[in-house]
Amino acid sequence: MAKQASKNSKVKDAKAAAESKVWTKVIKAVRSPKSGAYTFKDQIIHKDKVQEFFNQK
């Protein structure tokens, strides 16, 4: 007899799953003033802080 999966087994912690949706990975290209080459700055930040991240120098 096969084991039946319950609906609750998909998400073990609903609160943690809901909280993880408010975080975003952002990537910004930053140009080096010395060589002119681009490097990439990436962070995982709260979705409300995305504009602040891109407005930084």
C-alpha positions as CSV (number, residue, x, y, z in Angstrom):
1,M,0.0,0.0,0.0
2,A,1.4,3.4,-1.0
3,K,2.0,6.2,1.5
4,Q,-0.2,9.2,0.9
5,A,1.3,12.6,1.1
6,S,-0.4,15.2,3.2
7,K,-1.0,18.8,2.1
8,N,1.0,20.1,5.1
9,S,4.2,18.3,4.0
10,K,4.8,20.8,1.2
11,V,5.4,23.8,3.5
12,K,6.9,22.9,6.8
13,D,6.8,26.5,8.2
14,A,4.3,28.7,6.5
15,K,5.5,31.8,8.4
16,A,9.1,31.3,7.1
17,A,7.8,30.8,3.6
18,A,5.8,34.0,3.7
19,E,8.7,35.9,5.2
20,S,11.1,34.8,2.5
21,K,9.1,36.5,-0.2
22,V,9.9,39.9,1.1
23,W,13.7,39.5,0.4
24,T,15.2,40.2,-3.1
25,K,18.6,39.7,-4.6
26,V,19.8,42.8,-6.4
27,I,22.8,43.1,-8.7
28,K,24.4,46.5,-9.6
29,A,27.1,47.1,-12.1
30,V,29.8,49.5,-10.7
31,R,32.4,51.0,-12.9
32,S,36.0,51.4,-11.6
33,P,37.2,55.0,-11.9
34,K,40.8,53.7,-12.2
35,S,40.6,51.1,-14.9
36,G,37.1,51.7,-16.3
37,A,36.2,48.0,-15.9
38,Y,32.8,47.0,-14.5
39,T,32.4,44.9,-11.3
40,F,29.2,43.6,-9.9
41,K,27.9,44.3,-6.4
42,D,25.1,42.0,-5.3
43,Q,23.2,41.7,-2.0
44,I,20.1,40.2,-0.7
45,I,18.0,43.0,0.8
46,H,14.4,43.7,1.9
47,K,12.1,44.6,-1.0
48,D,11.4,48.0,0.6
49,K,15.1,48.9,0.4
50,V,15.7,48.2,-3.3
51,Q,15.6,51.9,-4.4
52,E,18.0,52.9,-1.7
53,F,20.4,50.3,-2.9
54,F,20.4,51.5,-6.5
55,N,20.6,55.2,-5.4
56,Q,23.8,54.6,-3.5
57,K,27.1,55.6,-5.1
